[in-house]
Amino acid sequence: DIQMTQSPSTLSASVGDRVTITCRASQSISSWLAWYQQKPGKAPKLLIYDASSLESGVPSRFSGSGSGTEFTLTISSLQPDDFATYYCQQYNSYSITFGQGTRLEIK
Amino acid sequence: QVQLVESGGGVVQPGRSLRLSCAASGFTFSTYAIHWVRQAPGKGLEWVAVISYDGSNKYYADSVKGRFTISRDNSKNTLYLQMNSLRAEDTALYYCARRYYYYDNSGSRFDCAFDIWGQGTMVTVSS
């Protein structure tokens, strides 16, 4: 199975900051990667698919990049609503795997 | 309104069985692969199983292989997860999720990320 490793596990930041979360795959997954945001008590919400495509309705301050084994999610200017947990997900193979999550908290 | 609604969760003893359901509405259910994903309390997301749009292909995580069975009834727009030989480590919130697809310029279909999720149903395995 393909392993997905996110870093950092926890990130403290302030409103207005630019933040980046990294996700590494144990083998190449081309661009078959998605990013999700999850808030407490809620289902995950799709933000980015195919590594860099913004899901409809998601604010443009979210962006994704990368291919192969290294990927990033960037939030250009943090808003209060962005403090949540973020997961990457690979869908290169039928056996889908998620990263362990990055908790974004208010500094 | 496009939505998925899970049901069937509850408290069950180790070794017993439970069947979860996921009712779909607002879209053509029979054209989408649907997945089960679970989340143990305070933990991350774990993919559990997938069934293709027509039910012909099914895949499972190693942690549930041989114990869980995914199925669907396209006439009822419903997905199922039969869970047997339940263990304490199966305790989690179980989500169903739609994997959306698109066609490229050549007409090839690409299955993509999970765009629609249910609200989840909680399964607790405890004596």
Chai-1 contact restraints between the chains, C-beta under 6 A:
chainA,res_idxA,chainB,res_idxB,connection_type,confidence,min_distance_angstrom,max_distance_angstrom,comment,restraint_id
A,A34,B,A113,contact,1.0,0.0,6.0,A-B,restraint_1
A,A43,B,Y95,contact,1.0,0.0,6.0,A-B,restraint_2
A,A43,B,W117,contact,1.0,0.0,6.0,A-B,restraint_3
A,P44,B,W117,contact,1.0,0.0,6.0,A-B,restraint_4
A,L46,B,A113,contact,1.0,0.0,6.0,A-B,restraint_5
A,L46,B,D115,contact,1.0,0.0,6.0,A-B,restraint_6
A,Y49,B,C112,contact,1.0,0.0,6.0,A-B,restraint_7
A,Y49,B,A113,contact,1.0,0.0,6.0,A-B,restraint_8
A,Y87,B,L45,contact,1.0,0.0,6.0,A-B,restraint_9
A,Y94,B,Y59,contact,1.0,0.0,6.0,A-B,restraint_10
A,I96,B,W47,contact,1.0,0.0,6.0,A-B,restraint_11
A,F98,B,L45,contact,1.0,0.0,6.0,A-B,restraint_12
A,Q100,B,G44,contact,1.0,0.0,6.0,A-B,restraint_13
A,G101,B,G44,contact,1.0,0.0,6.0,A-B,restraint_14
